Amino acid sequence: MKIRLAIASSRAEVLRCQYLIAEVYNQEYNIFFSDDSYDLHGKVEPWPHRYLMATVGGEVAGCIGMYLRDTYVGRFGNVGDDEVRRAVVAAGGDAERWLPERKREPTKLAVHSNYRGFSLGRILLGACHSSAFRDTDGDGQSFLFVACAKQSIWRSQWGKIGIQSKVLKPFPIYKVHEDYASPSDPMESRVIIPDLHVPRAWLDLDVPADYDTEQVRRLR
Amino acid sequence: MKQQLTLGEFEGRELKQALSRAHVELPALTMIAHWRRCGLTADWLASMMAYDFEDREQATGVLSTVVNELLENAVKYCSGGDNAVSVSVAHFGDELLIEATNMADERRVRALYAHFSRLEAEGADKLFEELAVRSDRAADAGVGLIILQRDYGVAIAAQAEDLGESGLWKVRIQAMLPAEEMTHA
């Protein structure tokens, strides 16, 4: 399947991404979204700040969001910058280069039901780690990643596309995750150091660009 | 065979008898995606209907609370983002009828029915006390309806109608609010 990967830039594109995420996450996990009044115990989540979308013939087939600031891991996972700094050092990362103040968080991956079975989820997850999506501030500096997910997702999603990570700490239990995580499959906050943990094929992926899903689904 | 579940005294009064009335219908997804729209819709409906009362500020506050609870409840129990959620307010002089409508699958209808059955059997005070000791009570859809009964003298009724092949039910929740609540200090 031919897709185009691009950052949602117009307000209409952002809304299309938000509505797709809202529909999928409400159906799967019964949660709601807001950009001005979130409450994890009330099952209301904050919106990401940036979106990477996969379009097919102009239609948003899938998308993934990214927090550019006020990360979920920091706000709700109670992970401080010192903990991120220590984890970077423990993982063997360059502490001068990968500063905890400069971090981003991939979140809210959604694929439209009409486009499942083409590995779009895997492709979007990998592509959101590209420099082209992550580092668009134009100051030449890079960002590291933090993210939270249940252990099985770390293995089955990030692991399968070759992206490694370092555990920061267990993620607290909130009502909003009652249909997602479980005691046998708890959530964890982790840090991903691009030059250590992300395969070069994902870091260098061009965005915006056109791809064949067969071409990119096996990147790692 | 199509089923219908009714709990409480469901009001069948003719809307055209109302002194004033207003009705808003929105796709559920617009509120799922931007939760504050529930509050904004409630505030707008309340502000508009408050012109019927001398103490508009009091009326706006009370009515906004009631409408918001019913609307949030309708969105939380709605199945499918494309399905519409509606809320209406009708002022009959001595009472205001607030009604919210949504589509729900059977699982959500059963959950709602169980909540209402418990509310009927145990009463609002007892159920509220039970929920108040739970740390997640604010997230429990339905607890807001208990508060309306306890603190605003609202009578709640619910009706769910099986729509057949679609697998969906049409759910209507009514709140009958005494007009005197709009003037209490």
Interface residues (C-beta under 8 A of the other chain):
Chain A: Q18 Y19 A22 E23 N26 Q27 N30 F32 F33 S34 D35 D36 S37 D39 H41 G42 K43 V44 K175
Chain B: L29 M31 I32 A33 H34 W35 R36 G39 V75 K76 G80 G81 S135 D136 A138 A139
